[in-house]
Amino acid sequence: MIVAATSWPEAVIAVAGILFVTIVLSVTIWQVLATGRAGLSSRRENAYRKVAEEAVEAQRRMSAQLETAVSELAHLRRQTSEVERMLKEVG
């Protein structure tokens, strides 16, 4: 028969100590990974924000260009109407 070199109270304390260290390490690793995920999420949100700002700026530029094109088209229509009127008067 094999006799243990430690008594039951010492073994329980050792197991509790190992369990405590395991739990502390698990929680620490969990928190480190959660912090890393939060950092990645923050970077991703900043990237999305930058893309959204660029899209808004591009939309503003396109809107300004569209307004210019509409204005020029209206001017061309007026000129065409004048030319048609003049041709009707002459012809």
N, C-alpha and C positions, 0 to 999 in steps of 0.2 A: 504494500500500500504506500502511495506517495503522500507525504505530508507537506502541506503548503508552508512556505517560510514566513508568510504574513498571516495575521489574524483577520477575521471578517471586518472589523471596523476599519482597519487600515486599507483593506481591499475596496471597501465601499467609498472611502475618501479618495482613493486613487481613481476609481471609476468616475466619481463625481467630478474630480479635477479634470480628467480627460474629456468628459462630456462638456464641462464648462468651457475649456479651451476650444473644443470643436465648435460649439455654438458661437463663441466670440469670433472665431476665424470665419465661420460661415456668414455671420451678419456683416463683418467687415468687408468680405469679398462681395457680398450682395450690394452693399452701399457704394463700394468703389465702382462696380459695374453700373449701378443706377446713376451715379454721377457722370460716368462716361456717356451713357445714353442721353442724359440731359444735355451734355455738351454737344453731342452730335445733333440732337434735336434743335438746339439753339442755332447751330451753324446752318442747318437745313432751313429753318425759319428765316434766317437772315438772307439766305440765297433766294428763297421764294419772294421775300420782300423786295429784294433788288430786281428780280425779274418782273415783278408787278409794277414797280416804279418805272422800269424801262418800257414796259408795255403801255403804261399811261402816257409817258412822254412821246412814244411813237404814235399813239393815237392822237395826241394833241397836234403833232406835226402833220399827220395825215389830214386832220380836220382843217387845219390852216391851208394846206395845199388844195383841199377840196373846195374850200370857200373861194380861193383864188381862181380855180378852174371854172367854178360856177359863174363868178363875176365876169371872167373873160368870155365865157360862152354867151352870157346875156349881152355883152357888148357886141359880139359877132352877130348875134341875131338881130340886134338893132341896125347894124350896118347892112346886113343882108336885106332887111325889110326896106331900108332906104334905097338900096340899089334896085330892088324889085319895083318900088314905087316910081323911081326915075325911069326905069325901062318901060313901064306901062304908059307913062306920060309921053315918052318919046315915040314909042311904037304904036 
